């Protein structure tokens, strides 16, 4: 059983450099946090990110929300 001090998914948060179509792990871990929702994303499930803004997103909806925030689009 995890306590409040244990990281989500039983491992640490990774530090990632987001590239076009790929990413580079700078610090080992097994998850990152969505820039929009704050929810953890297992690296094996990471599909959406912005190389320009260096942000991960949990799903397409979060990626669209981020795009709208960064561009002022509606």
mmCIF file of the N, C-alpha and C atoms, coordinates in Angstrom:
data_MODEL
# 
_entry.id   MODEL 
# 
loop_
_atom_site.group_PDB 
_atom_site.id 
_atom_site.type_symbol 
_atom_site.label_atom_id 
_atom_site.label_alt_id 
_atom_site.label_comp_id 
_atom_site.label_asym_id 
_atom_site.label_entity_id 
_atom_site.label_seq_id 
_atom_site.pdbx_PDB_ins_code 
_atom_site.Cartn_x 
_atom_site.Cartn_y 
_atom_site.Cartn_z 
_atom_site.occupancy 
_atom_site.B_iso_or_equiv 
_atom_site.pdbx_formal_charge 
_atom_site.auth_seq_id 
_atom_site.auth_comp_id 
_atom_site.auth_asym_id 
_atom_site.auth_atom_id 
_atom_site.pdbx_PDB_model_num 
ATOM 1   N N  . UNK A 1 1  ? 0.843   -1.180 0.000   1.00 0.00 ? 1  UNK A N  1 
ATOM 2   C CA . UNK A 1 1  ? 0.000   0.000  0.000   1.00 0.00 ? 1  UNK A CA 1 
ATOM 3   C C  . UNK A 1 1  ? 0.892   1.249  0.000   1.00 0.00 ? 1  UNK A C  1 
ATOM 4   N N  . UNK A 1 2  ? 0.567   2.220  -0.846  1.00 0.00 ? 2  UNK A N  1 
ATOM 5   C CA . UNK A 1 2  ? 1.342   3.453  -0.932  1.00 0.00 ? 2  UNK A CA 1 
ATOM 6   C C  . UNK A 1 2  ? 0.862   4.442  0.113   1.00 0.00 ? 2  UNK A C  1 
ATOM 7   N N  . UNK A 1 3  ? 1.791   5.200  0.678   1.00 0.00 ? 3  UNK A N  1 
ATOM 8   C CA . UNK A 1 3  ? 1.377   6.284  1.556   1.00 0.00 ? 3  UNK A CA 1 
ATOM 9   C C  . UNK A 1 3  ? 1.496   7.601  0.796   1.00 0.00 ? 3  UNK A C  1 
ATOM 10  N N  . UNK A 1 4  ? 1.149   8.702  1.434   1.00 0.00 ? 4  UNK A N  1 
ATOM 11  C CA . UNK A 1 4  ? 1.111   9.988  0.732   1.00 0.00 ? 4  UNK A CA 1 
ATOM 12  C C  . UNK A 1 4  ? 2.492   10.468 0.291   1.00 0.00 ? 4  UNK A C  1 
ATOM 13  N N  . UNK A 1 5  ? 3.556   9.885  0.807   1.00 0.00 ? 5  UNK A N  1 
ATOM 14  C CA . UNK A 1 5  ? 4.901   10.286 0.420   1.00 0.00 ? 5  UNK A CA 1 
ATOM 15  C C  . UNK A 1 5  ? 5.448   9.465  -0.744  1.00 0.00 ? 5  UNK A C  1 
ATOM 16  N N  . UNK A 1 6  ? 4.777   8.378  -1.095  1.00 0.00 ? 6  UNK A N  1 
ATOM 17  C CA . UNK A 1 6  ? 5.220   7.536  -2.202  1.00 0.00 ? 6  UNK A CA 1 
ATOM 18  C C  . UNK A 1 6  ? 4.822   8.171  -3.522  1.00 0.00 ? 6  UNK A C  1 
ATOM 19  N N  . UNK A 1 7  ? 5.708   8.134  -4.519  1.00 0.00 ? 7  UNK A N  1 
ATOM 20  C CA . UNK A 1 7  ? 5.363   8.695  -5.828  1.00 0.00 ? 7  UNK A CA 1 
ATOM 21  C C  . UNK A 1 7  ? 4.315   7.841  -6.538  1.00 0.00 ? 7  UNK A C  1 
ATOM 22  N N  . UNK A 1 8  ? 3.543   8.445  -7.453  1.00 0.00 ? 8  UNK A N  1 
ATOM 23  C CA . UNK A 1 8  ? 2.552   7.676  -8.205  1.00 0.00 ? 8  UNK A CA 1 
ATOM 24  C C  . UNK A 1 8  ? 3.204   6.536  -8.970  1.00 0.00 ? 8  UNK A C  1 
ATOM 25  N N  . UNK A 1 9  ? 2.477   5.463  -9.138  1.00 0.00 ? 9  UNK A N  1 
ATOM 26  C CA . UNK A 1 9  ? 2.902   4.310  -9.913  1.00 0.00 ? 9  UNK A CA 1 
ATOM 27  C C  . UNK A 1 9  ? 4.134   3.615  -9.332  1.00 0.00 ? 9  UNK A C  1 
ATOM 28  N N  . UNK A 1 10 ? 4.507   3.930  -8.093  1.00 0.00 ? 10 UNK A N  1 
ATOM 29  C CA . UNK A 1 10 ? 5.608   3.234  -7.451  1.00 0.00 ? 10 UNK A CA 1 
ATOM 30  C C  . UNK A 1 10 ? 6.988   3.590  -7.968  1.00 0.00 ? 10 UNK A C  1 
ATOM 31  N N  . UNK A 1 11 ? 7.150   4.697  -8.669  1.00 0.00 ? 11 UNK A N  1 
ATOM 32  C CA . UNK A 1 11 ? 8.456   5.109  -9.194  1.00 0.00 ? 11 UNK A CA 1 
ATOM 33  C C  . UNK A 1 11 ? 8.547   6.609  -9.247  1.00 0.00 ? 11 UNK A C  1 
ATOM 34  N N  . UNK A 1 12 ? 9.697   7.110  -9.624  1.00 0.00 ? 12 UNK A N  1 
ATOM 35  C CA . UNK A 1 12 ? 9.912   8.547  -9.621  1.00 0.00 ? 12 UNK A CA 1 
ATOM 36  C C  . UNK A 1 12 ? 9.500   9.231  -10.909 1.00 0.00 ? 12 UNK A C  1 
ATOM 37  N N  . UNK A 1 13 ? 9.445   10.543 -10.831 1.00 0.00 ? 13 UNK A N  1 
ATOM 38  C CA . UNK A 1 13 ? 9.096   11.361 -11.992 1.00 0.00 ? 13 UNK A CA 1 
ATOM 39  C C  . UNK A 1 13 ? 10.330  11.540 -12.868 1.00 0.00 ? 13 UNK A C  1 
ATOM 40  N N  . UNK A 1 14 ? 10.159  11.300 -14.138 1.00 0.00 ? 14 UNK A N  1 
ATOM 41  C CA . UNK A 1 14 ? 11.252  11.437 -15.107 1.00 0.00 ? 14 UNK A CA 1 
ATOM 42  C C  . UNK A 1 14 ? 11.398  12.900 -15.521 1.00 0.00 ? 14 UNK A C  1 
ATOM 43  N N  . UNK A 1 15 ? 12.574  13.254 -15.943 1.00 0.00 ? 15 UNK A N  1 
ATOM 44  C CA . UNK A 1 15 ? 12.800  14.550 -16.578 1.00 0.00 ? 15 UNK A CA 1 
ATOM 45  C C  . UNK A 1 15 ? 13.080  14.253 -18.043 1.00 0.00 ? 15 UNK A C  1 
ATOM 46  N N  . UNK A 1 16 ? 12.328  14.908 -18.918 1.00 0.00 ? 16 UNK A N  1 
ATOM 47  C CA . UNK A 1 16 ? 12.338  14.598 -20.343 1.00 0.00 ? 16 UNK A CA 1 
ATOM 48  C C  . UNK A 1 16 ? 12.671  15.844 -21.158 1.00 0.00 ? 16 UNK A C  1 
ATOM 49  N N  . UNK A 1 17 ? 13.420  15.657 -22.223 1.00 0.00 ? 17 UNK A N  1 
ATOM 50  C CA . UNK A 1 17 ? 13.581  16.692 -23.258 1.00 0.00 ? 17 UNK A CA 1 
ATOM 51  C C  . UNK A 1 17 ? 12.747  16.222 -24.435 1.00 0.00 ? 17 UNK A C  1 
ATOM 52  N N  . UNK A 1 18 ? 11.719  16.999 -24.763 1.00 0.00 ? 18 UNK A N  1 
ATOM 53  C CA . UNK A 1 18 ? 10.784  16.623 -25.816 1.00 0.00 ? 18 UNK A CA 1 
ATOM 54  C C  . UNK A 1 18 ? 11.317  17.080 -27.163 1.00 0.00 ? 18 UNK A C  1 
ATOM 55  N N  . UNK A 1 19 ? 11.380  16.151 -28.097 1.00 0.00 ? 19 UNK A N  1 
ATOM 56  C CA . UNK A 1 19 ? 11.866  16.410 -29.446 1.00 0.00 ? 19 UNK A CA 1 
ATOM 57  C C  . UNK A 1 19 ? 10.713  16.221 -30.421 1.00 0.00 ? 19 UNK A C  1 
ATOM 58  N N  . UNK A 1 20 ? 10.932  16.529 -31.682 1.00 0.00 ? 20 UNK A N  1 
ATOM 59  C CA . UNK A 1 20 ? 9.917   16.286 -32.711 1.00 0.00 ? 20 UNK A CA 1 
ATOM 60  C C  . UNK A 1 20 ? 9.809   14.788 -32.951 1.00 0.00 ? 20 UNK A C  1 
ATOM 61  N N  . UNK A 1 21 ? 8.702   14.196 -32.537 1.00 0.00 ? 21 UNK A N  1 
ATOM 62  C CA . UNK A 1 21 ? 8.460   12.779 -32.783 1.00 0.00 ? 21 UNK A CA 1 
ATOM 63  C C  . UNK A 1 21 ? 9.186   11.823 -31.861 1.00 0.00 ? 21 UNK A C  1 
ATOM 64  N N  . UNK A 1 22 ? 9.898   12.332 -30.882 1.00 0.00 ? 22 UNK A N  1 
ATOM 65  C CA . UNK A 1 22 ? 10.634  11.484 -29.942 1.00 0.00 ? 22 UNK A CA 1 
ATOM 66  C C  . UNK A 1 22 ? 10.925  12.308 -28.698 1.00 0.00 ? 22 UNK A C  1 
ATOM 67  N N  . UNK A 1 23 ? 11.488  11.670 -27.691 1.00 0.00 ? 23 UNK A N  1 
ATOM 68  C CA . UNK A 1 23 ? 11.924  12.390 -26.511 1.00 0.00 ? 23 UNK A CA 1 
ATOM 69  C C  . UNK A 1 23 ? 13.185  11.740 -25.962 1.00 0.00 ? 23 UNK A C  1 
ATOM 70  N N  . UNK A 1 24 ? 13.894  12.515 -25.171 1.00 0.00 ? 24 UNK A N  1 
ATOM 71  C CA . UNK A 1 24 ? 15.144  12.045 -24.572 1.00 0.00 ? 24 UNK A CA 1 
ATOM 72  C C  . UNK A 1 24 ? 14.980  12.092 -23.055 1.00 0.00 ? 24 UNK A C  1 
ATOM 73  N N  . UNK A 1 25 ? 15.296  10.999 -22.389 1.00 0.00 ? 25 UNK A N  1 
ATOM 74  C CA . UNK A 1 25 ? 15.194  10.943 -20.935 1.00 0.00 ? 25 UNK A CA 1 
ATOM 75  C C  . UNK A 1 25 ? 16.457  11.551 -20.335 1.00 0.00 ? 25 UNK A C  1 
ATOM 76  N N  . UNK A 1 26 ? 16.273  12.618 -19.558 1.00 0.00 ? 26 UNK A N  1 
ATOM 77  C CA . UNK A 1 26 ? 17.382  13.300 -18.911 1.00 0.00 ? 26 UNK A CA 1 
ATOM 78  C C  . UNK A 1 26 ? 17.590  12.788 -17.487 1.00 0.00 ? 26 UNK A C  1 
ATOM 79  N N  . UNK A 1 27 ? 16.487  12.416 -16.825 1.00 0.00 ? 27 UNK A N  1 
ATOM 80  C CA . UNK A 1 27 ? 16.543  11.819 -15.495 1.00 0.00 ? 27 UNK A CA 1 
ATOM 81  C C  . UNK A 1 27 ? 15.559  10.663 -15.465 1.00 0.00 ? 27 UNK A C  1 
ATOM 82  N N  . UNK A 1 28 ? 16.050  9.495  -15.103 1.00 0.00 ? 28 UNK A N  1 
ATOM 83  C CA . UNK A 1 28 ? 15.214  8.302  -15.084 1.00 0.00 ? 28 UNK A CA 1 
ATOM 84  C C  . UNK A 1 28 ? 14.018  8.453  -14.160 1.00 0.00 ? 28 UNK A C  1 
ATOM 85  N N  . UNK A 1 29 ? 12.965  7.830  -14.552 1.00 0.00 ? 29 UNK A N  1 
ATOM 86  C CA . UNK A 1 29 ? 11.715  7.790  -13.809 1.00 0.00 ? 29 UNK A CA 1 
ATOM 87  C C  . UNK A 1 29 ? 10.735  7.013  -14.657 1.00 0.00 ? 29 UNK A C  1 
ATOM 88  N N  . UNK A 1 30 ? 9.527   6.798  -14.138 1.00 0.00 ? 30 UNK A N  1 
ATOM 89  C CA . UNK A 1 30 ? 8.579   6.051  -14.950 1.00 0.00 ? 30 UNK A CA 1 
ATOM 90  C C  . UNK A 1 30 ? 7.342   6.854  -15.320 1.00 0.00 ? 30 UNK A C  1 
ATOM 91  N N  . UNK A 1 31 ? 7.298   8.144  -14.967 1.00 0.00 ? 31 UNK A N  1 
ATOM 92  C CA . UNK A 1 31 ? 6.156   8.970  -15.356 1.00 0.00 ? 31 UNK A CA 1 
ATOM 93  C C  . UNK A 1 31 ? 6.575   10.431 -15.471 1.00 0.00 ? 31 UNK A C  1 
ATOM 94  N N  . UNK A 1 32 ? 5.706   11.207 -16.140 1.00 0.00 ? 32 UNK A N  1 
ATOM 95  C CA . UNK A 1 32 ? 5.793   12.666 -16.178 1.00 0.00 ? 32 UNK A CA 1 
ATOM 96  C C  . UNK A 1 32 ? 4.402   13.191 -15.843 1.00 0.00 ? 32 UNK A C  1 
ATOM 97  N N  . UNK A 1 33 ? 4.290   14.463 -15.570 1.00 0.00 ? 33 UNK A N  1 
ATOM 98  C CA . UNK A 1 33 ? 2.984   15.049 -15.245 1.00 0.00 ? 33 UNK A CA 1 
ATOM 99  C C  . UNK A 1 33 ? 2.468   15.884 -16.407 1.00 0.00 ? 33 UNK A C  1 
ATOM 100 N N  . UNK A 1 34 ? 1.199   15.703 -16.702 1.00 0.00 ? 34 UNK A N  1 
ATOM 101 C CA . UNK A 1 34 ? 0.543   16.473 -17.756 1.00 0.00 ? 34 UNK A CA 1 
ATOM 102 C C  . UNK A 1 34 ? 0.603   17.960 -17.406 1.00 0.00 ? 34 UNK A C  1 
ATOM 103 N N  . UNK A 1 35 ? 1.007   18.772 -18.369 1.00 0.00 ? 35 UNK A N  1 
ATOM 104 C CA . UNK A 1 35 ? 1.128   20.212 -18.164 1.00 0.00 ? 35 UNK A CA 1 
ATOM 105 C C  . UNK A 1 35 ? -0.229  20.885 -17.971 1.00 0.00 ? 35 UNK A C  1 
ATOM 106 N N  . UNK A 1 36 ? -1.300  20.254 -18.406 1.00 0.00 ? 36 UNK A N  1 
ATOM 107 C CA . UNK A 1 36 ? -2.638  20.836 -18.298 1.00 0.00 ? 36 UNK A CA 1 
ATOM 108 C C  . UNK A 1 36 ? -3.377  20.321 -17.077 1.00 0.00 ? 36 UNK A C  1 
ATOM 109 N N  . UNK A 1 37 ? -3.399  19.011 -16.886 1.00 0.00 ? 37 UNK A N  1 
ATOM 110 C CA . UNK A 1 37 ? -4.206  18.414 -15.814 1.00 0.00 ? 37 UNK A CA 1 
ATOM 111 C C  . UNK A 1 37 ? -3.415  18.139 -14.539 1.00 0.00 ? 37 UNK A C  1 
ATOM 112 N N  . UNK A 1 38 ? -2.090  18.031 -14.651 1.00 0.00 ? 38 UNK A N  1 
ATOM 113 C CA . UNK A 1 38 ? -1.275  17.663 -13.504 1.00 0.00 ? 38 UNK A CA 1 
ATOM 114 C C  . UNK A 1 38 ? -1.275  16.171 -13.208 1.00 0.00 ? 38 UNK A C  1 
ATOM 115 N N  . UNK A 1 39 ? -2.025  15.408 -14.005 1.00 0.00 ? 39 UNK A N  1 
ATOM 116 C CA . UNK A 1 39 ? -2.106  13.962 -13.784 1.00 0.00 ? 39 UNK A CA 1 
ATOM 117 C C  . UNK A 1 39 ? -0.838  13.279 -14.275 1.00 0.00 ? 39 UNK A C  1 
ATOM 118 N N  . UNK A 1 40 ? -0.404  12.223 -13.578 1.00 0.00 ? 40 UNK A N  1 
ATOM 119 C CA . UNK A 1 40 ? 0.781   11.495 -14.021 1.00 0.00 ? 40 UNK A CA 1 
ATOM 120 C C  . UNK A 1 40 ? 0.516   10.692 -15.291 1.00 0.00 ? 40 UNK A C  1 
ATOM 121 N N  . UNK A 1 41 ? 1.524   10.591 -16.140 1.00 0.00 ? 41 UNK A N  1 
ATOM 122 C CA . UNK A 1 41 ? 1.462   9.820  -17.384 1.00 0.00 ? 41 UNK A CA 1 
ATOM 123 C C  . UNK A 1 41 ? 2.632   8.844  -17.364 1.00 0.00 ? 41 UNK A C  1 
ATOM 124 N N  . UNK A 1 42 ? 2.357   7.564  -17.393 1.00 0.00 ? 42 UNK A N  1 
ATOM 125 C CA . UNK A 1 42 ? 3.429   6.583  -17.496 1.00 0.00 ? 42 UNK A CA 1 
ATOM 126 C C  . UNK A 1 42 ? 4.177   6.806  -18.812 1.00 0.00 ? 42 UNK A C  1 
ATOM 127 N N  . UNK A 1 43 ? 5.486   6.707  -18.796 1.00 0.00 ? 43 UNK A N  1 
ATOM 128 C CA . UNK A 1 43 ? 6.256   6.931  -20.028 1.00 0.00 ? 43 UNK A CA 1 
ATOM 129 C C  . UNK A 1 43 ? 5.812   6.002  -21.146 1.00 0.00 ? 43 UNK A C  1 
ATOM 130 N N  . UNK A 1 44 ? 5.445   4.786  -20.808 1.00 0.00 ? 44 UNK A N  1 
ATOM 131 C CA . UNK A 1 44 ? 4.978   3.848  -21.841 1.00 0.00 ? 44 UNK A CA 1 
ATOM 132 C C  . UNK A 1 44 ? 3.671   4.301  -22.482 1.00 0.00 ? 44 UNK A C  1 
ATOM 133 N N  . UNK A 1 45 ? 2.941   5.221  -21.827 1.00 0.00 ? 45 UNK A N  1 
ATOM 134 C CA . UNK A 1 45 ? 1.678   5.724  -22.361 1.00 0.00 ? 45 UNK A CA 1 
ATOM 135 C C  . UNK A 1 45 ? 1.795   7.135  -22.937 1.00 0.00 ? 45 UNK A C  1 
ATOM 136 N N  . UNK A 1 46 ? 2.965   7.728  -22.893 1.00 0.00 ? 46 UNK A N  1 
ATOM 137 C CA . UNK A 1 46 ? 3.165   9.101  -23.360 1.00 0.00 ? 46 UNK A CA 1 
ATOM 138 C C  . UNK A 1 46 ? 3.088   9.160  -24.884 1.00 0.00 ? 46 UNK A C  1 
ATOM 139 N N  . UNK A 1 47 ? 2.079   9.882  -25.385 1.00 0.00 ? 47 UNK A N  1 
ATOM 140 C CA . UNK A 1 47 ? 1.869   10.000 -26.835 1.00 0.00 ? 47 UNK A CA 1 
ATOM 141 C C  . UNK A 1 47 ? 1.781   11.442 -27.310 1.00 0.00 ? 47 UNK A C  1 
ATOM 142 N N  . UNK A 1 48 ? 1.499   12.363 -26.394 1.00 0.00 ? 48 UNK A N  1 
ATOM 143 C CA . UNK A 1 48 ? 1.271   13.755 -26.765 1.00 0.00 ? 48 UNK A CA 1 
ATOM 144 C C  . UNK A 1 48 ? 2.216   14.665 -25.995 1.00 0.00 ? 48 UNK A C  1 
ATOM 145 N N  . UNK A 1 49 ? 2.915   15.558 -26.733 1.00 0.00 ? 49 UNK A N  1 
ATOM 146 C CA . UNK A 1 49 ? 3.775   16.550 -26.100 1.00 0.00 ? 49 UNK A CA 1 
ATOM 147 C C  . UNK A 1 49 ? 4.058   17.660 -27.080 1.00 0.00 ? 49 UNK A C  1 
ATOM 148 N N  . UNK A 1 50 ? 4.618   18.741 -26.564 1.00 0.00 ? 50 UNK A N  1 
ATOM 149 C CA . UNK A 1 50 ? 5.041   19.859 -27.393 1.00 0.00 ? 50 UNK A CA 1 
ATOM 150 C C  . UNK A 1 50 ? 6.552   20.015 -27.261 1.00 0.00 ? 50 UNK A C  1 
ATOM 151 N N  . UNK A 1 51 ? 7.258   19.857 -28.367 1.00 0.00 ? 51 UNK A N  1 
ATOM 152 C CA . UNK A 1 51 ? 8.697   20.097 -28.371 1.00 0.00 ? 51 UNK A CA 1 
ATOM 153 C C  . UNK A 1 51 ? 8.976   21.591 -28.195 1.00 0.00 ? 51 UNK A C  1 
ATOM 154 N N  . UNK A 1 52 ? 8.128   22.417 -28.769 1.00 0.00 ? 52 UNK A N  1 
ATOM 155 C CA . UNK A 1 52 ? 8.299   23.867 -28.679 1.00 0.00 ? 52 UNK A CA 1 
ATOM 156 C C  . UNK A 1 52 ? 8.179   24.361 -27.243 1.00 0.00 ? 52 UNK A C  1 
ATOM 157 N N  . UNK A 1 53 ? 7.197   23.850 -26.521 1.00 0.00 ? 53 UNK A N  1 
ATOM 158 C CA . UNK A 1 53 ? 6.936   24.317 -25.155 1.00 0.00 ? 53 UNK A CA 1 
ATOM 159 C C  . UNK A 1 53 ? 7.473   23.375 -24.078 1.00 0.00 ? 53 UNK A C  1 
ATOM 160 N N  . UNK A 1 54 ? 8.038   22.229 -24.505 1.00 0.00 ? 54 UNK A N  1 
ATOM 161 C CA . UNK A 1 54 ? 8.610   21.253 -23.580 1.00 0.00 ? 54 UNK A CA 1 
ATOM 162 C C  . UNK A 1 54 ? 7.594   20.835 -22.517 1.00 0.00 ? 54 UNK A C  1 
ATOM 163 N N  . UNK A 1 55 ? 6.411   20.402 -23.004 1.00 0.00 ? 55 UNK A N  1 
ATOM 164 C CA . UNK A 1 55 ? 5.318   19.992 -22.123 1.00 0.00 ? 55 UNK A CA 1 
ATOM 165 C C  . UNK A 1 55 ? 4.723   18.667 -22.578 1.00 0.00 ? 55 UNK A C  1 
ATOM 166 N N  . UNK A 1 56 ? 4.411   17.772 -21.622 1.00 0.00 ? 56 UNK A N  1 
ATOM 167 C CA . UNK A 1 56 ? 3.684   16.547 -21.949 1.00 0.00 ? 56 UNK A CA 1 
ATOM 168 C C  . UNK A 1 56 ? 2.187   16.739 -21.701 1.00 0.00 ? 56 UNK A C  1 
ATOM 169 N N  . UNK A 1 57 ? 1.376   15.969 -22.431 1.00 0.00 ? 57 UNK A N  1 
ATOM 170 C CA . UNK A 1 57 ? -0.076  16.032 -22.285 1.00 0.00 ? 57 UNK A CA 1 
ATOM 171 C C  . UNK A 1 57 ? -0.629  14.622 -22.164 1.00 0.00 ? 57 UNK A C  1 
ATOM 172 N N  . UNK A 1 58 ? -1.644  14.469 -21.336 1.00 0.00 ? 58 UNK A N  1 
ATOM 173 C CA . UNK A 1 58 ? -2.187  13.146 -21.058 1.00 0.00 ? 58 UNK A CA 1 
ATOM 174 C C  . UNK A 1 58 ? -3.011  12.595 -22.217 1.00 0.00 ? 58 UNK A C  1 
ATOM 175 N N  . UNK A 1 59 ? -3.617  13.487 -23.007 1.00 0.00 ? 59 UNK A N  1 
ATOM 176 C CA . UNK A 1 59 ? -4.440  13.033 -24.129 1.00 0.00 ? 59 UNK A CA 1 
ATOM 177 C C  . UNK A 1 59 ? -4.571  14.157 -25.152 1.00 0.00 ? 59 UNK A C  1 
ATOM 178 N N  . UNK A 1 60 ? -5.273  13.867 -26.231 1.00 0.00 ? 60 UNK A N  1 
ATOM 179 C CA . UNK A 1 60 ? -5.437  14.841 -27.312 1.00 0.00 ? 60 UNK A CA 1 
ATOM 180 C C  . UNK A 1 60 ? -6.193  16.086 -26.841 1.00 0.00 ? 60 UNK A C  1 
ATOM 181 N N  . UNK A 1 61 ? -7.159  15.901 -25.960 1.00 0.00 ? 61 UNK A N  1 
ATOM 182 C CA . UNK A 1 61 ? -7.924  17.048 -25.449 1.00 0.00 ? 61 UNK A CA 1 
ATOM 183 C C  . UNK A 1 61 ? -7.012  18.005 -24.674 1.00 0.00 ? 61 UNK A C  1 
ATOM 184 N N  . UNK A 1 62 ? -6.131  17.473 -23.850 1.00 0.00 ? 62 UNK A N  1 
ATOM 185 C CA . UNK A 1 62 ? -5.188  18.307 -23.105 1.00 0.00 ? 62 UNK A CA 1 
ATOM 186 C C  . UNK A 1 62 ? -4.215  19.001 -24.067 1.00 0.00 ? 62 UNK A C  1 
ATOM 187 N N  . UNK A 1 63 ? -3.777  18.300 -25.104 1.00 0.00 ? 63 UNK A N  1 
ATOM 188 C CA . UNK A 1 63 ? -2.888  18.903 -26.096 1.00 0.00 ? 63 UNK A CA 1 
ATOM 189 C C  . UNK A 1 63 ? -3.581  20.058 -26.813 1.00 0.00 ? 63 UNK A C  1 
ATOM 190 N N  . UNK A 1 64 ? -4.855  19.890 -27.147 1.00 0.00 ? 64 UNK A N  1 
ATOM 191 C CA . UNK A 1 64 ? -5.618  20.960 -27.799 1.00 0.00 ? 64 UNK A CA 1 
ATOM 192 C C  . UNK A 1 64 ? -5.796  22.145 -26.857 1.00 0.00 ? 64 UNK A C  1 
ATOM 193 N N  . UNK A 1 65 ? -6.077  21.883 -25.603 1.00 0.00 ? 65 UNK A N  1 
ATOM 194 C CA . UNK A 1 65 ? -6.205  22.951 -24.612 1.00 0.00 ? 65 UNK A CA 1 
ATOM 195 C C  . UNK A 1 65 ? -4.899  23.742 -24.516 1.00 0.00 ? 65 UNK A C  1 
ATOM 196 N N  . UNK A 1 66 ? -3.777  23.051 -24.488 1.00 0.00 ? 66 UNK A N  1 
ATOM 197 C CA . UNK A 1 66 ? -2.470  23.714 -24.430 1.00 0.00 ? 66 UNK A CA 1 
ATOM 198 C C  . UNK A 1 66 ? -2.231  24.548 -25.684 1.00 0.00 ? 66 UNK A C  1 
ATOM 199 N N  . UNK A 1 67 ? -2.548  23.988 -26.836 1.00 0.00 ? 67 UNK A N  1 
ATOM 200 C CA . UNK A 1 67 ? -2.388  24.716 -28.097 1.00 0.00 ? 67 UNK A CA 1 
ATOM 201 C C  . UNK A 1 67 ? -3.194  26.019 -28.055 1.00 0.00 ? 67 UNK A C  1 
ATOM 202 N N  . UNK A 1 68 ? -4.427  25.923 -27.600 1.00 0.00 ? 68 UNK A N  1 
ATOM 203 C CA . UNK A 1 68 ? -5.276  27.118 -27.520 1.00 0.00 ? 68 UNK A CA 1 
ATOM 204 C C  . UNK A 1 68 ? -4.712  28.137 -26.544 1.00 0.00 ? 68 UNK A C  1 
ATOM 205 N N  . UNK A 1 69 ? -4.196  27.697 -25.434 1.00 0.00 ? 69 UNK A N  1 
ATOM 206 C CA . UNK A 1 69 ? -3.594  28.611 -24.457 1.00 0.00 ? 69 UNK A CA 1 
ATOM 207 C C  . UNK A 1 69 ? -2.368  29.319 -25.036 1.00 0.00 ? 69 UNK A C  1 
ATOM 208 N N  . UNK A 1 70 ? -1.546  28.574 -25.736 1.00 0.00 ? 70 UNK A N  1 
ATOM 209 C CA . UNK A 1 70 ? -0.301  29.139 -26.264 1.00 0.00 ? 70 UNK A CA 1 
ATOM 210 C C  . UNK A 1 70 ? -0.530  30.046 -27.475 1.00 0.00 ? 70 UNK A C  1 
ATOM 211 N N  . UNK A 1 71 ? -1.595  29.794 -28.238 1.00 0.00 ? 71 UNK A N  1 
ATOM 212 C CA . UNK A 1 71 ? -1.830  30.573 -29.443 1.00 0.00 ? 71 UNK A CA 1 
ATOM 213 C C  . UNK A 1 71 ? -2.938  31.601 -29.310 1.00 0.00 ? 71 UNK A C  1 
ATOM 214 N N  . UNK A 1 72 ? -3.714  31.497 -28.246 1.00 0.00 ? 72 UNK A N  1 
ATOM 215 C CA . UNK A 1 72 ? -4.851  32.398 -28.078 1.00 0.00 ? 72 UNK A CA 1 
ATOM 216 C C  . UNK A 1 72 ? -6.049  31.985 -28.925 1.00 0.00 ? 72 UNK A C  1 
ATOM 217 N N  . UNK A 1 73 ? -5.972  30.812 -29.566 1.00 0.00 ? 73 UNK A N  1 
ATOM 218 C CA . UNK A 1 73 ? -7.076  30.303 -30.383 1.00 0.00 ? 73 UNK A CA 1 
ATOM 219 C C  . UNK A 1 73 ? -8.229  29.865 -29.492 1.00 0.00 ? 73 UNK A C  1 
ATOM 220 N N  . UNK A 1 74 ? -9.407  29.808 -30.084 1.00 0.00 ? 74 UNK A N  1 
ATOM 221 C CA . UNK A 1 74 ? -10.583 29.362 -29.328 1.00 0.00 ? 74 UNK A CA 1 
ATOM 222 C C  . UNK A 1 74 ? -10.975 27.988 -29.698 1.00 0.00 ? 74 UNK A C  1 
# 
